[in-house]
Amino acid sequence: MKIIFFGNGNFALKSLQKLVNNNSHKILAVVTNKSKKKGRGLEFVKTSIASYSYENSLNVIEIDNICSDMFINELKRYNADIFIVIEYKILPYEIFNIPKYGTMNIHASLLPRYRGASPIQTALINGDKELGVTSFILNKSIDKGDIINQLSYNFDDTVTYSDAYNKLSILGAELMIDSLKSVKEG
């Protein structure tokens, strides 16, 4: 499938790495936030997605204003089969509805539980014994699209947020590849 990948952080990075190493799909572009000035020297720092993408000669689009007509028209010109969005901004309808198969999101919870920006923290605070990831197709509601698939794992009381984040990012990458097959097969 021809894919445009949207992401910023390390959770998304595992999925992008898995996608790069999978020869079944073509990454047309990677969309991520623009570099920001950080630290005492106020040097520009790229997102982990941008750094990895440049190192692997991927076509990178660093942008902050995703609602600009110029950007939306550029996305349309790629004629992608699907967009994948992980650990990124909320995409407007005008964007997530562009590709043939829509836009897939990998979310770090077993939806419909824990929609929103902090699902891992919420699950740990609530004392859940099972964490997971969900793939779904975006619609106009937040984290409420048609579910494609889910993966889960059980853990004990010693798990930290960092442990859960890392484990779920690996599961999310596996789920993304399996979900792409499911989407293509209908």
KOLZAVEX-440869 format. One line per field, with one value per residue: x, y, z of N, C-alpha, C, O in turn; residue in one letter. Coordinates in pm, whole numbers, padded with zeros to 5 digits. Example, Ala and Ser with C-alpha at 12.3 -4.5 7.8 and 13.67 -1.06 7.14 Angstrom:
2
nu <- c(01319, 01285)
nv <- c(-00569, -00225)
nw <- c(00780, 00708)
cau <- c(01230, 01367)
cav <- c(-00450, -00106)
caw <- c(00780, 00714)
cu <- c(01320, 01290)
cv <- c(-00330, 00003)
cw <- c(00780, 00787)
ou <- c(01424, 01341)
ov <- c(-00332, 00114)
ow <- c(00846, 00804)
code <- c(A, S)
//
This chain:
186
nu <- c(00084, 00038, 00158, 00114, 00271, 00201, 00342, 00507, 00650, 00836, 00674, 00538, 00758, 00853, 00662, 00700, 00960, 00916, 00753, 00929, 01106, 00949, 00878, 00644, 00501, 00483, 00630, 00526, 00552, 00652, 00500, 00555, 00596, 00739, 01087, 01192, 01316, 01528, 01665, 01956, 02118, 01936, 01904, 01787, 01579, 01491, 01192, 01176, 01081, 01130, 01413, 01482, 01361, 01497, 01752, 01704, 01649, 01386, 01098, 01034, 00797, 00792, 00581, 00369, 00120, -00127, -00366, -00354, -00435, -00248, -00091, -00286, -00361, -00117, -00101, -00312, -00213, -00029, -00173, -00223, -00287, -00358, -00351, -00147, -00169, -00003, 00048, 00021, -00114, -00467, -00635, -00803, -01122, -01096, -00845, -00812, -00989, -00894, -00736, -00780, -00846, -00897, -00792, -00576, -00540, -00323, -00385, -00303, -00461, -00720, -00961, -01316, -01223, -01054, -01017, -00851, -00569, -00402, -00395, -00241, -00140, -00385, -00492, -00302, -00325, -00586, -00553, -00566, -00516, -00461, -00327, -00329, -00333, -00504, -00616, -00774, -01008, -01010, -01272, -01511, -01535, -01353, -01123, -01312, -01359, -01419, -01318, -01033, -00854, -00718, -00459, -00343, -00189, -00111, -00008, 00192, 00189, 00430, 00493, 00606, 00527, 00700, 00786, 00541, 00476, 00688, 00649, 00389, 00436, 00583, 00400, 00205, 00330, 00345, 00072, -00006, 00106, -00029, -00288, -00287, -00287, -00542, -00706, -00650, -00750, -01012)
nv <- c(-00118, 00232, 00477, 00754, 00869, 00996, 01142, 01206, 01139, 00898, 00672, 00649, 00614, 00347, 00216, 00341, 00256, -00020, -00019, 00082, -00130, -00322, -00468, -00466, -00236, 00109, 00402, 00712, 00968, 01132, 01292, 01539, 01742, 02073, 02149, 02255, 02525, 02453, 02405, 02553, 02677, 02728, 02570, 02424, 02146, 01841, 01638, 01299, 01139, 01291, 01300, 01025, 00973, 01142, 01027, 00787, 00847, 00921, 01088, 01384, 01588, 01864, 02034, 02276, 02402, 02228, 02268, 02426, 02521, 02471, 02262, 02059, 02022, 01929, 01681, 01549, 01524, 01318, 01085, 00869, 00542, 00500, 00682, 00686, 00758, 00829, 00917, 01201, 01516, 01605, 01523, 01710, 01659, 01715, 01626, 01358, 01218, 01198, 00973, 00664, 00437, 00566, 00692, 00543, 00494, 00424, 00350, 00380, 00211, -00017, 00038, 00074, 00197, 00452, 00680, 00953, 01162, 01049, 00757, 00538, 00622, 00662, 00402, 00274, 00424, 00357, 00097, -00116, -00445, -00525, -00408, -00247, -00207, -00041, -00052, 00162, 00317, 00656, 00887, 01156, 01180, 01177, 00925, 00722, 00573, 00308, 00003, -00183, -00380, -00531, -00561, -00710, -00719, -00877, -00760, -00712, -00562, -00429, -00295, -00008, 00325, 00383, 00124, 00016, 00193, 00145, -00131, -00123, 00037, -00132, -00342, -00192, -00136, -00393, -00447, -00248, -00333, -00579, -00479, -00321, -00520, -00628, -00407, -00374, -00613, -00574)
nw <- c(00000, -00059, 00146, 00370, 00650, 00969, 01250, 01569, 01814, 02021, 02058, 01819, 01658, 01672, 01515, 01265, 01210, 01186, 00962, 00767, 00751, 00638, 00342, 00199, 00166, 00056, 00159, 00108, 00212, 00517, 00777, 01015, 01312, 01288, 01346, 01671, 01876, 02142, 02473, 02638, 02446, 02255, 02024, 01718, 01738, 01608, 01572, 01692, 01492, 01259, 01262, 01237, 00991, 00808, 00833, 00709, 00452, 00384, 00251, 00397, 00559, 00734, 00935, 01088, 01059, 00970, 00849, 00628, 00296, 00096, 00201, 00230, -00037, -00133, 00000, -00127, -00387, -00364, -00378, -00198, -00060, 00203, 00511, 00799, 01134, 01426, 01754, 01712, 01601, 01620, 01336, 01083, 00918, 00644, 00589, 00696, 00545, 00287, 00172, -00015, 00149, 00384, 00708, 00932, 01280, 01552, 01874, 02218, 02393, 02495, 02318, 02357, 02591, 02770, 02590, 02425, 02527, 02728, 02774, 02874, 03123, 03256, 03263, 03425, 03664, 03730, 03802, 03623, 03496, 03249, 02953, 02631, 02269, 02004, 01672, 01444, 01214, 01144, 01227, 01252, 01527, 01836, 01876, 01818, 01591, 01343, 01467, 01382, 01477, 01781, 02027, 02326, 02654, 02964, 03285, 03585, 03919, 03926, 03697, 03525, 03405, 03193, 03119, 03030, 02822, 02639, 02582, 02473, 02249, 02087, 02053, 01920, 01677, 01563, 01547, 01367, 01118, 01081, 01074, 00842, 00648, 00696, 00633, 00360, 00263, 00303)
cau <- c(00000, 00107, 00127, 00171, 00279, 00199, 00382, 00605, 00729, 00897, 00573, 00518, 00884, 00858, 00578, 00766, 01073, 00859, 00705, 01047, 01164, 00851, 00886, 00512, 00436, 00567, 00611, 00533, 00597, 00638, 00460, 00587, 00604, 00864, 01189, 01171, 01433, 01526, 01789, 02019, 02168, 01822, 01930, 01671, 01575, 01390, 01120, 01245, 01031, 01204, 01553, 01487, 01320, 01609, 01860, 01665, 01619, 01242, 01047, 00984, 00724, 00786, 00477, 00288, -00016, -00176, -00493, -00333, -00480, -00131, -00056, -00393, -00346, 00003, -00138, -00397, -00130, 00042, -00263, -00194, -00395, -00397, -00266, -00133, -00141, 00029, 00112, 00023, -00226, -00598, -00646, -00937, -01191, -01043, -00722, -00822, -01079, -00829, -00693, -00875, -00890, -00911, -00675, -00569, -00472, -00288, -00410, -00246, -00558, -00817, -01083, -01350, -01171, -00944, -00997, -00782, -00424, -00320, -00457, -00155, -00143, -00517, -00504, -00217, -00387, -00707, -00517, -00595, -00418, -00444, -00308, -00331, -00336, -00617, -00610, -00908, -01017, -01057, -01393, -01519, -01531, -01220, -01096, -01436, -01379, -01438, -01201, -00979, -00799, -00660, -00364, -00333, -00101, -00133, 00112, 00175, 00193, 00563, 00513, 00612, 00476, 00801, 00777, 00416, 00491, 00777, 00583, 00276, 00485, 00622, 00272, 00141, 00397, 00298, -00070, -00017, 00134, -00143, -00408, -00277, -00334, -00687, -00768, -00635, -00837, -01151)
cav <- c(00000, 00360, 00530, 00874, 00845, 01116, 01112, 01294, 01088, 00765, 00569, 00638, 00576, 00200, 00179, 00386, 00165, -00147, 00007, 00095, -00263, -00408, -00440, -00478, -00106, 00220, 00525, 00827, 01084, 01130, 01425, 01558, 01883, 02145, 02154, 02362, 02568, 02398, 02408, 02683, 02736, 02744, 02504, 02356, 02003, 01772, 01529, 01171, 01091, 01362, 01255, 00890, 00980, 01197, 00927, 00677, 00905, 00929, 01220, 01441, 01714, 01923, 02137, 02303, 02438, 02120, 02307, 02515, 02466, 02424, 02131, 01964, 01992, 01846, 01545, 01492, 01491, 01191, 00974, 00760, 00447, 00515, 00760, 00629, 00864, 00777, 01017, 01323, 01608, 01564, 01560, 01751, 01574, 01743, 01549, 01213, 01159, 01202, 00847, 00561, 00354, 00648, 00713, 00451, 00540, 00325, 00416, 00302, 00157, -00110, 00118, 00214, 00250, 00548, 00767, 01077, 01178, 00982, 00628, 00449, 00674, 00638, 00259, 00243, 00486, 00281, -00036, -00219, -00554, -00552, -00292, -00288, -00109, -00056, 00014, 00198, 00416, 00783, 00954, 01291, 01174, 01147, 00786, 00645, 00516, 00164, -00071, -00285, -00490, -00496, -00652, -00676, -00801, -00867, -00720, -00712, -00432, -00368, -00226, 00139, 00390, 00366, -00016, 00000, 00273, 00072, -00256, -00090, 00088, -00251, -00406, -00104, -00155, -00523, -00430, -00165, -00416, -00672, -00401, -00283, -00637, -00636, -00298, -00402, -00726, -00529)
caw <- c(00000, -00060, 00279, 00431, 00794, 01053, 01387, 01631, 01924, 02024, 02043, 01674, 01594, 01658, 01400, 01144, 01188, 01139, 00827, 00680, 00736, 00574, 00198, 00136, 00157, 00012, 00235, 00017, 00289, 00663, 00824, 01156, 01349, 01257, 01451, 01770, 01951, 02278, 02548, 02667, 02323, 02167, 01896, 01663, 01765, 01528, 01637, 01669, 01362, 01155, 01264, 01180, 00850, 00732, 00834, 00622, 00320, 00359, 00216, 00523, 00556, 00867, 00925, 01207, 01017, 00883, 00788, 00514, 00167, 00024, 00257, 00197, -00180, -00148, 00041, -00232, -00503, -00341, -00413, -00104, -00030, 00344, 00601, 00933, 01230, 01558, 01840, 01634, 01622, 01571, 01195, 01041, 00819, 00511, 00572, 00720, 00446, 00155, 00109, -00060, 00262, 00503, 00792, 01045, 01401, 01654, 02003, 02328, 02490, 02440, 02298, 02382, 02717, 02776, 02475, 02457, 02519, 02831, 02805, 02953, 03259, 03313, 03291, 03541, 03782, 03763, 03848, 03524, 03485, 03107, 02867, 02492, 02161, 01913, 01541, 01398, 01107, 01199, 01183, 01308, 01673, 01888, 01915, 01811, 01457, 01331, 01515, 01292, 01556, 01910, 02092, 02468, 02737, 03108, 03357, 03731, 03986, 03920, 03570, 03531, 03284, 03088, 03074, 02955, 02700, 02548, 02540, 02385, 02121, 02010, 02014, 01823, 01547, 01512, 01515, 01247, 01000, 01066, 01039, 00702, 00571, 00714, 00558, 00217, 00231, 00317)
cu <- c(00088, 00061, 00190, 00159, 00286, 00241, 00485, 00700, 00779, 00797, 00548, 00642, 00895, 00777, 00642, 00883, 01024, 00812, 00821, 01106, 01071, 00847, 00751, 00445, 00536, 00531, 00632, 00590, 00577, 00610, 00487, 00594, 00739, 00959, 01162, 01303, 01420, 01663, 01846, 02067, 02059, 01850, 01804, 01685, 01460, 01313, 01198, 01203, 01108, 01348, 01566, 01458, 01432, 01724, 01832, 01615, 01471, 01206, 00978, 00914, 00714, 00690, 00406, 00143, -00069, -00306, -00476, -00376, -00364, -00091, -00160, -00385, -00224, -00028, -00222, -00315, -00054, -00041, -00235, -00315, -00448, -00300, -00261, -00095, -00121, 00100, 00132, -00097, -00357, -00611, -00789, -00991, -01131, -00913, -00749, -00913, -01017, -00801, -00807, -00934, -00907, -00781, -00682, -00491, -00439, -00297, -00367, -00347, -00645, -00949, -01205, -01300, -01059, -00914, -00917, -00632, -00342, -00376, -00372, -00157, -00275, -00535, -00422, -00276, -00509, -00679, -00551, -00483, -00392, -00430, -00311, -00329, -00451, -00585, -00753, -00899, -01078, -01192, -01398, -01517, -01391, -01214, -01222, -01460, -01398, -01309, -01163, -00935, -00746, -00560, -00354, -00227, -00133, -00001, 00085, 00192, 00328, 00586, 00513, 00551, 00572, 00798, 00655, 00423, 00574, 00711, 00469, 00323, 00528, 00497, 00202, 00199, 00353, 00153, -00088, 00003, 00018, -00269, -00406, -00323, -00485, -00759, -00764, -00728, -00984, -01214)
cv <- c(00125, 00439, 00666, 00855, 00978, 01077, 01210, 01223, 00945, 00650, 00543, 00586, 00425, 00155, 00222, 00294, 00031, -00133, 00016, -00042, -00364, -00373, -00446, -00343, 00000, 00345, 00643, 00949, 01059, 01273, 01433, 01708, 01943, 02138, 02273, 02399, 02519, 02414, 02547, 02753, 02764, 02691, 02433, 02205, 01943, 01672, 01400, 01112, 01159, 01313, 01119, 00893, 01036, 01096, 00812, 00724, 00901, 01073, 01278, 01574, 01762, 02041, 02154, 02332, 02334, 02157, 02398, 02445, 02407, 02284, 02026, 01925, 01905, 01701, 01475, 01447, 01359, 01069, 00849, 00669, 00468, 00611, 00682, 00742, 00801, 00887, 01148, 01408, 01544, 01614, 01604, 01657, 01591, 01667, 01400, 01143, 01152, 01063, 00751, 00482, 00435, 00660, 00621, 00515, 00419, 00398, 00324, 00267, 00056, -00035, 00026, 00271, 00351, 00619, 00889, 01062, 01102, 00845, 00536, 00493, 00642, 00492, 00220, 00301, 00407, 00138, -00148, -00322, -00592, -00419, -00339, -00172, -00144, 00014, 00043, 00302, 00544, 00823, 01088, 01294, 01133, 01002, 00698, 00584, 00366, 00091, -00177, -00405, -00437, -00603, -00611, -00762, -00775, -00832, -00725, -00572, -00361, -00288, -00074, 00195, 00367, 00225, -00035, 00073, 00198, -00055, -00226, -00033, -00027, -00325, -00324, -00119, -00287, -00512, -00350, -00249, -00513, -00598, -00353, -00397, -00646, -00530, -00328, -00514, -00691, -00564)
cw <- c(00000, 00062, 00302, 00580, 00868, 01194, 01437, 01727, 01911, 02013, 01895, 01603, 01574, 01536, 01268, 01110, 01131, 00994, 00728, 00651, 00670, 00426, 00126, 00110, 00113, 00093, 00141, 00086, 00437, 00707, 00974, 01185, 01309, 01376, 01542, 01836, 02094, 02341, 02567, 02542, 02221, 02026, 01850, 01686, 01686, 01614, 01610, 01534, 01249, 01148, 01198, 01029, 00762, 00722, 00736, 00486, 00284, 00324, 00340, 00497, 00700, 00859, 01059, 01171, 00917, 00813, 00667, 00384, 00089, 00070, 00219, 00050, -00207, -00110, -00066, -00353, -00486, -00380, -00328, -00089, 00110, 00413, 00732, 01025, 01368, 01635, 01763, 01670, 01578, 01428, 01162, 00933, 00680, 00484, 00587, 00620, 00305, 00098, 00078, 00058, 00391, 00578, 00913, 01159, 01487, 01786, 02116, 02436, 02418, 02427, 02306, 02514, 02690, 02644, 02519, 02466, 02622, 02870, 02892, 03100, 03328, 03349, 03413, 03670, 03828, 03806, 03751, 03522, 03340, 03034, 02724, 02396, 02068, 01782, 01498, 01288, 01165, 01140, 01256, 01461, 01719, 01936, 01915, 01674, 01461, 01368, 01413, 01372, 01688, 01952, 02237, 02535, 02883, 03175, 03506, 03787, 03976, 03791, 03591, 03403, 03168, 03031, 02984, 02821, 02597, 02494, 02442, 02251, 02030, 01963, 01906, 01684, 01483, 01466, 01386, 01120, 00976, 01021, 00895, 00611, 00576, 00632, 00409, 00174, 00249, 00448)
ou <- c(00199, -00058, 00303, 00050, 00367, 00181, 00543, 00821, 00766, 00831, 00538, 00631, 00942, 00819, 00639, 00903, 01085, 00830, 00812, 01152, 01109, 00815, 00746, 00344, 00657, 00416, 00745, 00667, 00495, 00688, 00446, 00596, 00838, 00917, 01115, 01392, 01318, 01763, 01790, 02059, 02086, 01825, 01723, 01789, 01346, 01363, 01278, 01282, 01148, 01399, 01652, 01524, 01458, 01785, 01924, 01547, 01435, 01276, 00874, 00964, 00637, 00714, 00387, 00052, -00057, -00351, -00575, -00355, -00378, -00061, -00123, -00401, -00227, 00014, -00204, -00344, -00019, 00013, -00223, -00430, -00568, -00183, -00359, 00001, -00208, 00199, 00244, -00173, -00359, -00599, -00885, -00916, -01116, -00877, -00712, -00913, -01082, -00840, -00915, -01055, -00931, -00673, -00781, -00389, -00516, -00225, -00391, -00323, -00643, -01036, -01197, -01332, -00980, -00802, -00917, -00574, -00221, -00402, -00425, -00174, -00278, -00588, -00468, -00277, -00534, -00771, -00565, -00367, -00312, -00513, -00297, -00325, -00489, -00532, -00842, -00795, -01185, -01222, -01298, -01498, -01319, -01289, -01237, -01574, -01394, -01203, -01248, -00972, -00730, -00574, -00354, -00182, -00177, 00106, -00029, 00208, 00339, 00689, 00432, 00526, 00529, 00806, 00664, 00380, 00535, 00718, 00454, 00257, 00509, 00489, 00145, 00126, 00327, 00117, -00176, -00075, -00027, -00346, -00510, -00389, -00550, -00861, -00864, -00780, -01072, -01330)
ov <- c(00123, 00465, 00692, 00828, 01063, 00986, 01287, 01245, 00882, 00543, 00428, 00521, 00380, 00065, 00147, 00259, -00024, -00224, -00036, -00069, -00479, -00260, -00431, -00337, -00015, 00388, 00669, 01025, 00977, 01364, 01345, 01790, 01872, 02122, 02378, 02315, 02538, 02432, 02646, 02876, 02816, 02757, 02387, 02146, 01988, 01627, 01394, 01043, 01092, 01287, 01099, 00825, 00984, 01082, 00748, 00651, 00879, 01167, 01227, 01660, 01707, 02137, 02057, 02292, 02351, 02084, 02442, 02325, 02304, 02197, 01915, 01808, 01818, 01608, 01356, 01344, 01295, 00963, 00739, 00712, 00455, 00618, 00619, 00815, 00731, 00943, 01198, 01374, 01442, 01734, 01542, 01585, 01494, 01645, 01322, 01020, 01104, 01036, 00758, 00461, 00376, 00640, 00621, 00580, 00324, 00495, 00203, 00289, 00045, -00044, -00089, 00385, 00334, 00618, 00924, 00963, 01091, 00820, 00463, 00411, 00600, 00460, 00142, 00234, 00393, 00065, -00263, -00288, -00682, -00329, -00458, -00055, -00260, 00125, -00041, 00366, 00541, 00799, 01130, 01401, 01062, 00960, 00611, 00545, 00304, 00115, -00251, -00519, -00316, -00720, -00492, -00863, -00667, -00871, -00740, -00475, -00244, -00222, -00020, 00123, 00335, 00207, -00094, 00020, 00188, -00083, -00294, -00054, -00020, -00366, -00379, -00116, -00292, -00563, -00382, -00238, -00527, -00649, -00343, -00374, -00669, -00558, -00310, -00512, -00770, -00532)
ow <- c(00053, 00080, 00261, 00632, 00833, 01253, 01361, 01720, 01806, 01964, 01852, 01499, 01470, 01463, 01171, 00994, 01038, 00913, 00617, 00540, 00649, 00390, 00003, 00039, 00130, 00095, 00098, 00027, 00477, 00677, 01050, 01094, 01297, 01491, 01498, 01850, 02160, 02273, 02518, 02532, 02112, 01925, 01931, 01658, 01695, 01717, 01516, 01469, 01153, 01039, 01112, 00951, 00654, 00616, 00686, 00415, 00168, 00362, 00383, 00425, 00780, 00785, 01133, 01243, 00796, 00724, 00609, 00367, 00023, -00012, 00179, 00016, -00294, -00180, -00093, -00413, -00585, -00411, -00380, -00102, 00135, 00377, 00772, 00998, 01419, 01589, 01751, 01761, 01510, 01402, 01207, 00867, 00607, 00368, 00499, 00612, 00213, -00016, 00137, 00065, 00496, 00522, 00987, 01138, 01494, 01809, 02110, 02554, 02295, 02514, 02265, 02547, 02597, 02594, 02637, 02420, 02605, 02988, 02976, 03190, 03444, 03456, 03496, 03773, 03947, 03843, 03791, 03543, 03312, 03051, 02697, 02436, 02054, 01781, 01514, 01271, 01227, 01023, 01316, 01519, 01648, 02023, 02000, 01645, 01567, 01309, 01363, 01342, 01707, 01917, 02268, 02481, 02920, 03128, 03549, 03712, 04014, 03778, 03666, 03307, 03057, 02909, 02876, 02719, 02480, 02375, 02341, 02150, 01909, 01847, 01812, 01585, 01363, 01359, 01305, 01026, 00862, 00940, 00831, 00510, 00474, 00569, 00339, 00062, 00213, 00471)
code <- c(M, K, I, I, F, F, G, N, G, N, F, A, L, K, S, L, Q, K, L, V, N, N, N, S, H, K, I, L, A, V, V, T, N, K, S, K, K, K, G, R, G, L, E, F, V, K, T, S, I, A, S, Y, S, Y, E, N, S, L, N, V, I, E, I, D, N, I, C, S, D, M, F, I, N, E, L, K, R, Y, N, A, D, I, F, I, V, I, E, Y, K, I, L, P, Y, E, I, F, N, I, P, K, Y, G, T, M, N, I, H, A, S, L, L, P, R, Y, R, G, A, S, P, I, Q, T, A, L, I, N, G, D, K, E, L, G, V, T, S, F, I, L, N, K, S, I, D, K, G, D, I, I, N, Q, L, S, Y, N, F, D, D, T, V, T, Y, S, D, A, Y, N, K, L, S, I, L, G, A, E, L, M, I, D, S, L, K, S, V, K, E, G)
//
